[in-house]
Amino acid sequence: MSQWLDVVASCYAPSTAASWDSVGLQVGDPGDPVTAAMVSLDVTPAVLDEAVGRSVDLLIAHHPLLFRPLPRLTPATAAGRIALQAARAGIAVLAVHTNFDAAVPGTTEPIVAALGMTDVRPLEPLPDAPALGLGRIGMLPQPREVRTIADALADALSARHLRVTGPLDRTVQRVAACGGAGDSLVDAAVAAGAELFVSGDLRHHVVLDACTQGLAVIDAGHYATEAAALPALHDRLATMAATRGLRAGLLASSTITQPWSEYCAHHEAKA
């Protein structure tokens, strides 16, 4: 397993993760052998069941299972229950979170590609590596209505439900984006002169503040914006593993971890 830890660190250095983040090996022994590894967005009971069924003994997840410290490892918490399930099944768990977000390509590149953005740079560059960082800011090839941008994102991200602020016919060209939850980058988007901010999982008051500052917002969802980036994570790790001569295969999880389903209420018109 130590060889896989080196592969991940070579592609996504832990030093590029946010100071508050929890990345790296979270469950398992670095000395254990790895016969098969799998990339997933989340660590859930269903993902672990898939890993067992596919004889996987290393799960490389984007979202950390143990994001906050646990005072005890018991089934009393969801994270504790899942960590115990992984340990009992002999599955190690490794997190590649904001060190993947900050990479190029990272979690925001599917949005950049969907919109054909140019002159792209990190919205919040890393002090020691300014070519890397959270979010992206760039230009559209030509001004576009927010409506057509939302349509393009829905298609590219397989997002069935997007939330949009302001007039749909507003024309914008300078766009900021952040795959996943981008609350913390709204002020940076405004400071960078963005006319539109694309992200997911944005909170009510953060969006109100953005609107007050003249920033249009498209929330394409946390799951949709990040799931679209997983193939890049898988492919980069697989290429590096092959270069290092690792024989264990790297699989891609097929388990959908989107927790939301859509419900449209139907109300009869009152007489």
N, C-alpha and C positions, 0 to 999 in steps of 0.2 A: 504493500500500500504506500510505502514511503515514496516509491517512484511516481505514483499517481499524484501524491501531494506536491512533488517537485514539478510535474507537468502543469498542474493547475497554477502553482505559484509563478511559473515561467510565463504563462499566458496572462494571468491576472494577479499581479503582485499584491499581497496583503497590505503593503504600505500605501497602496492607492485607495484603500477602503476608508470610509469616513471614520473618524475617531470614536463615534458612538456605536459603530457597527460590530457585529459578531460574525466573523468569517473564519474559514478553515475547518479542520476536523472537529466535529462536535460529538460524535458517537463513534467509538471504535478504537482499535489498536494499530498504530502506524506499522507495526511489525507483521501484521496479518497479511496473508496472500490475497490477491484479487484475481478472480477468474473472469468476472464480467462486471462492468460499471454501467450506470444509467444516468442520464441527465433528466431532470424534472424541474418544473417551476416551484412546486411546493412539496413538503413532506407531509403526507396524509396517510391514514390507514389504507385507503384504496391504492395509493402509490406504492406503499410497502407490500401490499398483496400482489400487485403487479410485479414488483421486484422479486418476490419469492417465486412467483410463477415462471419468471424468466431466468432464474438462477443467478440473480444479481447479488453481489456482496459489497458493492460500493455505490451509494446513491449521491450524486453530485447535484445539489439543489440550489436554485437561485435564492429563494427565501430561507433564511436561517430557521432551523427548528427551535434552537435555544437562543432566541433573540434577547430575552431578558434572563438574568441569573435566576436559577431555581434554588430555593433554600433547601429543598429535599427532592429526591428523585422517586416519586410515587405516582400512582394513577390518579391522584387528586387533581391534577391539572392536565389539560389537553397535551401540552408539550411533554410532560412527564410520561403520560400514557403512551404517546407515540414513540418516545425515546426508548422506553422499556420494550415496546413491540419490536423496534429495530434491533435492539441488543439481543433479544431472545431469538430473533431470526438470523442472527449473525450478519446483519447488514450495517456497514459503517455509513455515517452521514457526514457529508462535507458541504459547507455553504460557500457560494460565490455570489456575494450580494453587491454592495456598492463598488467593489473592485471590478465587477462586470459592468455596472452602470457607467463607470467612468472610462471604460475602455473604448477603443475604436477598432472594430464596431462594438457597440454596447447596446443597451436596451432602447436607446432613442433612435437608432439607425433605421428601423422599419418605417418610422414616421417621416424621417428625412427622405428616404427613398420614395415613399408613397407620394410625396409632394414635389419631388424633383428639386429639392432645395440646393442652392449654390452658396459659395462663400461661407461655408459652415464652420463654426468653431464651438468649443464648449461654452455653455452659458455661465458655468461656475468653474473656471479652470483650476487645476491643482497647482498650488504654489511652486512645487518642485518639478512639475511636469505639465506645463501649460497647454500642451497638445491634448492632454487628457482632462476629464472632468465631467461633472454632472450636467445633464441637459445639453441642448444645442440651440444656437441662434444662427439664422441665415436668411437668405432671400429666395423668394419664389422667382422662377424665370420671368414671370409677368404678373401683374396684379390679378387677383382672382376673388370672386365672391366667396364669402364664408360658406354659403350653401354648397358650392362645388367642391370646396376643400373637405367639408364633412362627408360628402358622397365618396370622394376618393379615399378617405380614411376608412370609411365603413367597408369598402371593397377590399382594401389592402390588408386590413387588420381582422377581417371577418367579424366586425363589430355590428351587431344588429341594433344596438341602442346607443345613441350618442346624445349628450346634453350640450346645448349650444346657447350662448348668451347673445343678446342684442339682435339687430336686424340681420336676417340671412343674406340680404343683398349688399351688405357692407363689403367694400373692396379693400383687400389688404395685400401687402407684399412682404413685409418684414415679419418673420415668424420665429417664435421661440417654442421649444418643445422639450418634453421630458417624459420618457416612458415610465409607467408606474405612477406612484403618488408624487405629484410635483408641487405641493403646497409651498414648500420652502423656497421655491425658485420664482415665485410670482414677482417679488420685488426686483429680482435680478432681470427678469424679462422686461419689466417697465423701464428699468435703468438702461437697458441695452437698446431701447427704442422699438421694442416689438409692438406690432399692432394686433397680433393674435398669439395666444398661448395655447398649445395643444398638450394635454396630459391626461391623467386619469385619477379617479379617487379624490377629487378636489372637494374641500369642505365649504359649507355654505358661506361662512363669513369671509373666507379667503377669496371666494369668487365675487362676493359683493365688493370687497376692497379693490379687486382687479377691475371690475366694471366702473367703479368710481374714478379710477385712474385712466379710463379710456381704453382699457385692454379687452379685446374680444377673447372669449374662452371657448374651447371645445374640450369636453371631457369624454374621452373615448373608452374609459373604463380601465381599471388597474389590470385586470386579467388580459384583456385584448391587447393592450399596448405592450405588455411584457411577453406574453406567449409567442407573439410574432418574432421576438428576438432570440428565442431558444435555439433555433437551427444554427445561428451564427456561433452561439456558445458551444454547441455540440461539435460543429465542424472544426472549430479552431482547436479544441481539446483533442479531437480524434487525429487531426493532422500532426499535432505535437507529439501525441502518444506514439504514432507510427514512426515519426522521426527518431524517437528515443528507443524504438524497438520493443515497445510493450506489446505483449501478445493478447492480453485481455481485450475483448471487444467493448466498444462504447455504444450503448443503445440509447434511443430516445424514448422517453415515456410517452405512452399513448393515452394516459389517464387525464381526463379533463378535470381540472380542479376549480373551475369557475363556480363559486358558491351561489351565485344569483341565478334565478330563473325569472322570466318575464311574465308579468300578470297585468292584463289590461281589464280594468273594471268596467262593466257595462251597466249604466244606470238608465232606467226607464224615464222618459220625459214626464214631468209632472203636468197634470192638467191645469 
